[in-house]
Amino acid sequence: MKLTNRIYQISGNPYGTNSSNYVLQTSRGLVMIDAGYSEKQLAVMEHTMKTWGLSMADVQDVLVTHSHFDHAGNCARLQERGLRISIGEADADAIARNTPSTLESLFGTIFMPCTPDRRLQPGEILDYGDVQLEILDLAGHTKGAIGILMKSEEETALFTGDLFELMPSTPQDELVLRLGYAGDPEFSAVSYLRTLKALRSVEAELIAPGHSSCFFGDSGLLLRQVFETACRELTV
């Protein structure tokens, strides 16, 4: 599914897979957001890319938003193909050593450990020529969860991993939010609320979560609503 001039969604609900993956077109090749879960999902990702004339061989980097199996499960497979795997510093050991923060026990299959090629730091700017990607600290859902803010001359987008989900809207056209899973062994409600509070000032034309639906519209309004929902639902 082509979302914007540069952004493609290559897995997720429209394709019958649980988590969403995205590919960005830049002057220095393709960048993939998240690795997906299984060989089945990887096949879906490859098929979707081919329908748009894209090739996995042109992917320069895979930026993984956090360590959970459904987003990092294919890291080892992709690395074997020569793709560079990057993840937040504080989640890197989880996928390298398969700690409980991969959530392997919830998925009924074996997580293949992967030593990341790069450990990303919040505040880093990754330069892909005509596209810049800023790494944001989204700690809370996992200890080292990151977001990716994409900027180019013609568009902006924010990739939020599992910070929250957007469910189908009501008949009154109201947004329905679901907060990110709070069952990670290192989940921190304090960090999660701090993250959401800081994120309210981020502006983007597209918000692309790791599950369910994307959002085009007033990013400030949506991110404020997520923060207010978390304030009501979470106990700190």
N, C-alpha and C positions, 0 to 999 in steps of 0.2 A: 504494500500500500504506500503510495507516494503521498507524504504529508505536506511537504513544502518543496521548493526548488532543489533543496539539498538533502532533505531528510526522508528516509524510507523506514517504515515499520516492517520488519521481516518475520516476526512471529508475534504470538499473543492471541487474544480471544478471536479475532477474525479468522485465524488460521487453525483453531482448535488446539492451541497450546496454552499452558498456564501463564507463563511469564512473557513479557514483551521485550523484544530486542529491536535495536535501531541501527541503521547505517547512515553515516554522514558522508557526503561527497565533498572533497576538498581538492585544491590544486596539487596536493602532495599525496593523493591516494585516498582510499576509504578508511574511515574510522568506525569501529563497531562499538556500540554501547551494550554491555553485558554479553555473556557467553551462552546463556541458556543452560538447560538441564541435562538433556539426554541425546543419544544418537538420533532418535526419532525427531526431536526438535531441531537438531542440527540439519537434518535432511530437509525439513520444512524451510529453515532459514536459507539454505542454499538454493532450493527450488524457487523461493520468492525472489531472491536476488537475480536469478537467471531471467525471470519474466521481465525484469527492468534492465536487462543487459549488464548487470553487475556480476563481478566474479569474486569469490572468496580469496583468490590469489592476489587481488588488488587491495586487500585490507592491510593497512600498515600497523594499526594498533587496535587492541581490544581493551577498552576501559571498563572495568568491572565496578559497579556501584557499591557492592558489599559481598560478604563471604557466603551467603546462604546458597544452598545447593542449586536452587532453581535459577540462580543468576551466575553462578561460578562453576557449575557442574561440568561444562564442556571446556573449561580452561585448558586442561591437560591435552585434550584432543586437538584443540586449535593451536596450542603451542607446538605440538608434534608436526603440524603442517607449516611451521615457520612463522606464525603470527606472534607478535609481542603482546604479552599479558601485563597489564598495569592495574593496580588496585591500591586503595588507601593504605598508608603505612600501618595503621593500627589493625587492619584486617588481613594483612599479608601473611602473617604466621598461621592464621586459621586455615587458609587454603593450602599453605605449604605443608602443614603437619596434620591436616584434617582434625582440627579440634572440634569440640561440641558446637562451635559457632558456624559450622557448615550446615548444621541441622540434618546430618546424614540419617539419624534415627527416624526422622519423619517421612523419609522418601522411599524407604524399602529397597534401596540398592546401595552399592558401594561408591563413595566419593573418591575420585581419582586425584590425589594430591598434585599440586602444581606450584613450583617455585616461581613467583612472579619475576618478570624481567625488570619491572620498575615499581617502586613504592612511591605512591603519589602523596604530596603534601598539600593541605588546604592552602589556597592562595596561589598555587602554581598556575602559570599560563602556558598552555601547550600551543605552539605556533605551527599551523598547517598551511602557511602561506596566506590564502584568502579567507581562512577560518581560524579563529582563536577560541580555545576551550579553557575556561577558568574552572579550577577544581575548588569545590565548596565543601566545607565541613558540615556534614549532616549527621553527626554522631547522635546516637540514641537508639535507633532501631538495631544497629550493631555498634560496637565500639568505634569502628573506623569507617562507617558509611560515608560515602561522598556523593555530591551532586555534580553535575557538569553543566556549566552555563556556556552555550555556544553563541558566538557573535560573528557575524559577517556584515558586509556592507548592506545586504538586503534583508537580513532576518536575524532574529534572536530566538533561542529555545532553551528551556531548562529541563534537564533530565534528572528526575528525583528519586530513582530507585523505588524502594518500598516505604518511603516516608508516609505516603497515604495512597488511597485508591479513590477513583471516581466511578461510582456505580451509575447504572441507568437512571436518568432523571425522572422525576415524578410527572404526572399529568399536568401539574401546574408549572412545569419547566423549571423546577428548583433543583439545584445540585444536591446530590446525595454523596456524602463523604464516608469513607471508612479509614480509620487510622491504621498505621502500619502494625504488623504483628509484633506483640510484646513478649514473645516467648523465648527470645534468644537468651542464653545464659548470662550475657553481659548487657542486656537491655537496661537502659537508664532513663526513667521518666524525667529526671531533672535535665539530662542532656537533650532529650527529645524535645522538651518544651523550650529549652534555650535555643535549639536549632530552629524551631518553628517561629519563634519570636524574631530571630535575626532575619529569617527568610522573607518576612513580610515586605521588606524594602526592595526585593529583587523584581525586576521587570523583564518579561519575556512574552513574545507573541504566541508561543506554543509551550505548554507544559506537558511533558511526556513521562508519566509514571511507569513503574516496572510491571504493573498489572492493570487490567481493565481498560478504561477509556483515557484518551488524551483530551486536552482542553485548549481551545482557541478562544481568547477573550481577555477580560480584565484580570491579569495575573495577580495584581494587588488585592482585588476583591476576593479571589479564590484563596490566596495564601493567608489572608486575614481570617477567613472563615475556617480554614484548617486549624489555625492557632486557637481560635475561640472554641472550636469543637474539642480540641485536646485539653484546654483548660477546664472544660465541663466534665470530661470523661475520665481524665487521669487523676490518680491520687499520688501526690508527691510527698 
